[in-house]
């Protein structure tokens, strides 16, 4: 099983487990991350926001 297939199975499992409406499996789209989830979601100023989040994580330790 490839990593993408495993991730898709995890998503499907969560949908079922949490009682969310289950769409056709073909409707689910899994794509590889760029490494910046904010950028992947289309957030403005994603690089700056990621840097701030990483800084906050380090400070919180």
N, C-alpha and C positions, 0 to 999 in steps of 0.2 A: 504494500500500500504506500503510495507516495505521500509526501507531507501535505500536499493540497487535498488529497482524498481523505487523509486523517482529519485535517481541519474541518472539512465539510461534514464529516461524520460527527465531530464534536459539536458543530453548530446545530445539526439536526437533532442530536441528543439533547441539547439544552432546550431547544424549542419544545420538544415533547415533554421533557422533565418539568419545565416551568409552566406547562399548560398554555403556551402561546399558540395562536392559530397556525396550523401547519400548512404551508403552501406546497405546491408541487416541488419536489427536489430539484427539478430542472429550473425553477425560478431562482434558486439560490446561486449567488455568484461569489466565488472565492477568488481573490487575486493576491499576488505576492505583495508584501509590504515594502515600501521604500525605506523603512527603518524609522520613519517619522509618522506616527499615526495621525497627527494633526494635519500634516500635508496630505496624507491619504484621504482624509475626510474633507479636504478642500478649505481648511481654515485659513483665514487671512494671517499673514505674518507668522506662518507655521514655524519657521526656523527660530525666530525670536521666542515664541511661546514655548517651544521645546527646550531651549536653553534655560529659560526661567524655571520650567518644571524640573529640569535636572538639577539646577542650583538649589531649589527648594528641597529636593530629595536629599542632597548632600548635607544641607544645613540641618535638616530634621534628624539626621542620624545621631 
